[in-house]
Amino acid sequence: MNYFRIREDRSRGYTGSVDASHRWGLPGVRCPVCQDAWSGGANVYPSVDLTPIISLADFETPRAEPIEEYERLCELVRPLLPPGARLEPGAGFGPFEGKAQGRFGPLFTDFSEVLLVQREALNKLQAEGLRGLKGCPTALRFRQRHSPDFLELELLPVGRIHPDCLPPNPQPPCPRCGYLSHPLPKPPILDASTLPEHLDLFRLEDYSNVNICTERFVDACQRLGLDGVVFQPLEARD
């Protein structure tokens, strides 16, 4: 199986831009072990509704908290997560809401790595039998008369980068908060032994801002004429 990274595409004249965030989120964390204050925020679960939580205000304001408070809030969220979900500082929940404008393709992503798909395009992809395509409603406000009906694809974190492409003697993640100090290798190589066999679309576990798809997903998009993103081929190594 061949794998690809999904990236933004501006080559076809699409001008779409989105200024949005998820309705709720975990705070960033201040770690007493590695002395870092950080927030990942790429692990997002738009299907998760936090309204059953009494202290909902704790998830409405971006901020950094001591790690003990972050862990307390994680335990409130955990029972509401879909199977296979993982939490990290800054993880988002609920609908993707904000402003959008411009000309969009059937698929859209940008630097935020949120992956949006127009409803008609998702229906076509699901009819192809692709695995792991879960579309969630957005709350985007468009500054134009004819606006796309976008859903957000909920991507589960699975798979890791192969050790061969990491720097010599890399610093391990912080044992307390999980902070990983080294950037994504260039080019990244996937660890084939960690990749899922039941998903055609997912994001990496150790670099959660990297969205990955299989060649089955790429072939379906090309056959159906669904553009708006580009597919960067990646090596997968045992």
C-alpha positions in Angstrom: 0.0 0.0 0.0 1.2 3.5 -0.9 0.6 6.5 1.4 0.4 10.2 0.9 0.4 13.4 2.9 -2.5 15.7 2.2 -1.5 19.4 1.7 -3.0 22.6 0.6 -3.3 23.3 -3.1 -3.4 26.8 -4.6 -2.4 25.8 -8.2 -6.0 25.7 -9.6 -6.9 29.2 -8.7 -8.7 28.5 -5.5 -8.8 31.5 -3.2 -10.7 30.1 -0.2 -9.6 31.1 3.3 -10.9 30.1 6.7 -10.5 31.9 10.0 -12.1 29.5 12.5 -11.5 27.3 15.5 -13.3 24.5 17.3 -16.0 25.5 19.8 -14.2 23.9 22.8 -10.7 22.9 23.6 -8.3 21.6 26.2 -5.9 24.2 27.5 -2.2 24.1 26.8 0.1 22.8 29.5 2.9 24.0 31.7 5.1 21.0 32.5 7.3 20.9 35.6 9.6 18.2 34.1 10.6 19.6 30.7 9.9 23.2 31.7 8.0 23.8 28.5 4.6 25.5 28.0 3.0 24.2 24.9 -0.2 23.4 23.0 -0.4 21.0 20.0 -4.0 21.5 19.0 -3.9 19.3 15.8 -5.9 16.4 17.4 -9.4 17.6 17.0 -12.7 15.7 17.4 -15.6 17.7 15.8 -18.1 14.9 16.7 -17.5 15.4 20.4 -20.2 17.4 22.2 -19.0 18.7 25.6 -22.3 20.1 26.8 -22.8 17.3 29.3 -19.8 18.6 31.2 -21.0 21.0 34.0 -17.9 23.1 34.0 -18.1 23.9 30.3 -16.5 27.3 30.7 -13.2 25.5 31.5 -13.0 24.5 27.8 -14.0 27.8 26.2 -10.9 30.0 26.6 -7.4 29.1 25.1 -4.7 29.3 27.8 -1.9 27.3 29.5 -2.6 25.5 32.7 -0.4 23.5 35.2 -0.3 19.9 34.0 -2.4 18.7 37.0 -5.3 20.9 35.9 -4.8 19.8 32.3 -5.0 16.1 33.3 -8.1 16.8 35.4 -9.9 18.3 32.4 -8.7 15.4 30.2 -10.6 13.0 32.5 -13.8 14.9 32.1 -13.5 14.7 28.3 -12.3 11.1 28.0 -15.7 9.3 28.4 -17.1 11.4 25.4 -14.3 10.5 22.9 -14.7 8.2 19.9 -12.8 4.9 20.0 -9.1 5.4 19.1 -9.0 9.1 20.0 -6.0 10.5 21.8 -5.7 13.7 23.8 -3.0 16.4 23.7 -2.7 19.9 25.0 -4.9 22.2 22.9 -7.1 19.4 21.5 -10.3 20.7 20.0 -13.9 19.5 20.2 -17.2 20.4 18.6 -18.0 22.2 15.4 -15.4 24.2 13.4 -16.8 27.7 13.6 -15.8 31.1 12.2 -15.5 33.0 9.0 -14.8 31.8 5.5 -14.6 33.4 2.1 -13.3 32.8 -1.5 -13.4 30.1 -4.0 -13.1 26.5 -2.7 -12.6 23.2 -4.2 -14.4 20.0 -3.2 -11.6 19.4 -0.6 -9.9 22.1 1.5 -7.1 22.3 4.0 -4.6 25.0 5.0 -1.8 25.5 7.6 -4.2 24.4 10.4 -4.4 20.9 8.8 -8.2 20.8 9.4 -9.5 18.8 6.4 -12.9 20.0 5.0 -15.0 18.3 2.3 -18.1 19.4 0.5 -21.1 17.2 1.3 -21.6 16.0 -2.2 -17.9 15.1 -2.5 -18.1 13.1 0.7 -21.1 11.2 -0.5 -19.2 10.2 -3.6 -16.2 9.1 -1.6 -18.2 7.1 0.8 -20.0 5.4 -2.1 -16.5 4.2 -3.2 -16.2 2.2 0.0 -13.4 4.2 1.5 -12.8 3.5 5.2 -12.8 5.9 8.0 -14.5 8.9 6.4 -16.5 10.6 9.1 -18.0 14.0 8.2 -19.0 16.4 10.9 -21.1 19.6 10.6 -19.2 22.9 10.6 -20.5 26.3 11.7 -18.7 28.5 9.1 -20.1 31.8 8.0 -19.4 32.7 4.4 -19.1 36.2 2.9 -20.7 35.2 -0.4 -24.1 34.2 -1.7 -23.3 30.8 -3.0 -21.4 29.1 -0.2 -20.2 25.5 -0.1 -21.7 23.0 2.3 -18.6 21.9 4.2 -18.2 19.1 6.6 -15.0 18.4 8.6 -13.4 15.0 8.3 -12.6 13.6 11.8 -9.2 12.0 11.6 -8.0 9.5 14.2 -4.3 9.5 15.3 -2.7 6.3 14.1 0.8 5.5 12.8 4.2 6.9 13.5 7.4 8.2 11.8 10.1 5.6 11.2 13.1 5.9 13.5 15.4 5.9 10.4 14.5 9.4 9.5 14.9 10.9 13.0 18.1 12.7 13.9 20.9 10.6 15.6 20.2 10.1 19.3 16.9 12.1 19.2 15.6 13.4 22.5 12.7 11.2 23.6 9.3 12.8 24.4 8.9 14.3 27.8 7.9 11.4 30.2 5.4 13.7 32.0 3.7 15.7 29.3 4.7 13.9 26.0 6.3 17.0 24.5 8.4 16.2 21.4 11.1 18.7 20.8 12.4 17.8 17.3 10.5 19.0 14.1 9.0 16.7 11.5 11.8 15.1 9.5 12.3 16.1 5.8 11.4 14.0 4.1 9.3 12.0 6.6 9.3 8.3 6.4 6.4 6.3 7.8 6.8 3.3 10.0 4.9 0.7 8.0 4.4 -1.6 11.1 2.3 1.1 12.8 0.0 2.1 9.9 -3.6 1.0 10.1 -5.1 -1.5 7.8 -8.7 -0.4 8.4 -8.5 3.3 7.6 -7.9 5.2 4.3 -7.6 8.5 6.1 -5.9 9.3 9.4 -3.4 11.6 11.1 -0.1 10.5 12.6 0.1 9.7 16.3 3.4 11.3 17.0 3.0 14.3 14.6 -0.7 15.0 14.8 -0.5 17.9 12.3 0.3 15.4 9.4 -2.8 14.1 7.6 -2.2 10.8 5.8 -4.3 8.9 3.2 -3.9 5.7 1.2 -3.6 5.3 -2.5 -7.2 4.1 -2.5 -8.3 7.6 -1.3 -6.0 9.3 -3.9 -7.3 7.1 -6.7 -10.9 7.8 -5.8 -10.4 11.6 -5.6 -8.7 11.6 -9.0 -11.3 9.4 -10.6 -14.1 11.5 -9.3 -12.4 14.8 -10.2 -12.2 16.0 -6.5 -9.4 18.5 -6.1 -8.5 21.4 -3.7 -5.7 19.5 -2.1 -2.5 17.8 -3.3 -1.1 14.4 -2.4 2.6 14.2 -1.4 3.8 10.6 -1.7 5.6 9.2 1.3 7.9 6.3 1.8 6.7 3.6 4.3 9.4 1.4 5.7 9.3 -1.8 7.8 
